[in-house]
Structure formats: structure tokens, C-alpha cells
Amino acid sequence: VQLQASGGGLVQPGGSLRLSCVASGRIFSINGMAWYRQAPGDQRELVGGISRGGSTMYADSVKGRFTISRDNGKKTVDLQMNSLKPEDTAVYYCKMDVYGMDYWGEGTQVTVSS
């Protein structure tokens, strides 16, 4: 199982970005999917998660600004990020629970700066 994340970049405060993560390999079903982020000097933190059935949860810091979604058929999880702030700057990682094991993408850099 391999995860490939994409969509990061440089954006001005107030702007938007959409991150995508796709899983490849012999996968028939994926349980929970999530996005994490890690800023320099900080621990990795959970941004948001989505269950197989579509239930979502978000960190308080991103509620109302970020939306997580998934496509089970395409084995993807997306993170729509709106109203971005400088404090959202971090490397963003996707994670998927496949057959009870956690798999991570390699991370994509998001920089929010004017």
C-alpha cells in the first residue's frame, strides 16, 4: 500500500488550497482516513478525519474553514482548505487505515504567507 499526496504550495492569507491523497496497491476497502500536519518544531497534529461511512471530525483550529471528503471507489481523501492563515503553514500528511494498519503519505508542504 502506498499513499501519494499532492496539492500543497504557497498561498496568501485568506486564500484556498485543496490537498488530495490517493492510495495504491491491493486494497479492497479502507477504514478511516485523515489528514495531519506538522509545523517546524511542533508535534504532528490531527487536522481532520473521515470514517468509511462519511462521518467527519476536525481540530478546533480548522473548524468552519477546512472540509475533508473521500471517494471510496477512487481510494482518495481530499482536504479543502479555505480562509488560510499563516499558522496553517506546515507539512500536511494523509493517513489511511487499511486492514487495521496505518499507512502514511510522504507529506506535502503548505505555506501561507504574503
C-alpha positions as CSV (number, residue, x, y, z in Angstrom):
1,V,0.0,0.0,0.0
2,Q,1.3,3.4,-0.9
3,L,-0.2,6.9,-0.4
4,Q,0.6,9.8,-2.7
5,A,-0.3,13.3,-1.5
6,S,-0.5,16.4,-3.7
7,G,-1.8,19.9,-3.9
8,G,0.4,21.8,-1.5
9,G,2.0,25.1,-2.3
10,L,2.4,28.8,-1.4
11,V,-0.8,30.8,-0.9
12,Q,-1.6,34.2,0.6
13,P,-3.5,34.6,3.8
14,G,-7.2,34.2,3.1
15,G,-6.6,32.0,0.1
16,S,-7.6,28.4,-0.5
17,L,-5.8,25.1,-1.4
18,R,-7.1,21.6,-2.0
19,L,-5.0,18.7,-1.0
20,S,-5.5,15.2,-2.4
21,C,-4.2,11.8,-1.4
22,V,-4.6,8.6,-3.4
23,A,-3.9,5.1,-2.2
24,S,-2.5,2.4,-4.5
25,G,-1.9,-1.3,-4.1
26,R,-4.0,-4.4,-3.4
27,I,-6.7,-2.6,-1.4
28,F,-10.3,-3.7,-1.3
29,S,-11.5,-1.4,1.5
30,I,-10.2,1.5,3.6
31,N,-11.4,2.3,7.0
32,G,-10.7,5.7,8.5
33,M,-8.9,8.4,6.5
34,A,-7.3,11.5,8.0
35,W,-5.1,14.5,7.4
36,Y,-2.4,15.5,9.9
37,R,0.1,18.4,9.8
38,Q,3.4,19.2,11.4
39,A,4.9,22.7,11.7
40,P,8.6,23.1,12.3
41,G,9.4,22.5,16.0
42,D,5.9,21.1,16.7
43,Q,4.5,17.7,17.1
44,R,2.3,16.2,14.3
45,E,-1.3,17.0,14.9
46,L,-4.6,15.7,13.6
47,V,-6.4,18.2,11.3
48,G,-9.4,16.2,10.4
49,G,-10.7,12.6,9.9
50,I,-13.4,10.8,8.0
51,S,-14.9,7.4,8.6
52,R,-15.7,4.9,5.9
53,G,-19.3,5.9,6.3
54,G,-18.5,9.6,5.9
55,S,-18.6,10.9,9.4
56,T,-16.1,13.7,9.9
57,M,-14.3,15.4,12.7
58,Y,-12.0,18.4,12.8
59,A,-9.5,20.1,15.0
60,D,-11.0,23.2,16.6
61,S,-8.4,25.3,14.9
62,V,-9.7,24.4,11.4
63,K,-13.5,24.0,12.0
64,G,-15.5,26.0,9.6
65,R,-12.5,26.5,7.3
66,F,-11.4,23.0,6.2
67,T,-13.5,20.2,4.7
68,I,-12.4,16.6,4.4
69,S,-14.0,14.3,1.9
70,R,-13.4,10.9,0.5
71,D,-14.1,8.8,-2.6
72,N,-14.1,5.1,-1.7
73,G,-14.1,4.0,-5.3
74,K,-11.1,6.1,-6.2
75,K,-9.4,5.4,-2.8
76,T,-8.9,9.1,-2.3
77,V,-9.2,11.6,0.6
78,D,-9.2,15.3,0.0
79,L,-8.8,18.3,2.2
80,Q,-10.3,21.6,1.1
81,M,-8.7,24.4,3.0
82,N,-10.3,27.9,2.9
83,S,-9.6,31.1,4.7
84,L,-6.0,30.0,5.2
85,K,-3.9,31.6,7.9
86,P,-0.1,31.9,8.4
87,E,-0.5,29.5,11.3
88,D,-1.8,26.8,8.9
89,T,1.8,26.6,7.5
90,A,3.0,23.1,7.9
91,V,3.8,19.8,6.1
92,Y,0.5,18.0,5.6
93,Y,0.3,14.2,5.8
94,C,-2.5,11.9,4.8
95,K,-3.2,8.7,6.7
96,M,-5.4,5.7,5.9
97,D,-6.3,2.7,7.9
98,V,-6.1,-0.3,5.6
99,Y,-7.0,-3.7,7.1
100,G,-6.2,-2.3,10.6
101,M,-2.8,-0.9,9.7
102,D,-2.0,2.8,9.3
103,Y,-0.3,4.0,6.2
104,W,1.1,7.5,5.7
105,G,1.8,9.6,2.7
106,E,5.1,11.4,2.4
107,G,3.7,14.9,3.1
108,T,3.1,18.0,1.1
109,Q,4.2,21.5,2.1
110,V,1.6,24.2,2.7
111,T,2.9,27.7,3.2
112,V,0.6,30.6,3.9
113,S,2.4,33.9,3.6
114,S,2.1,37.3,2.0
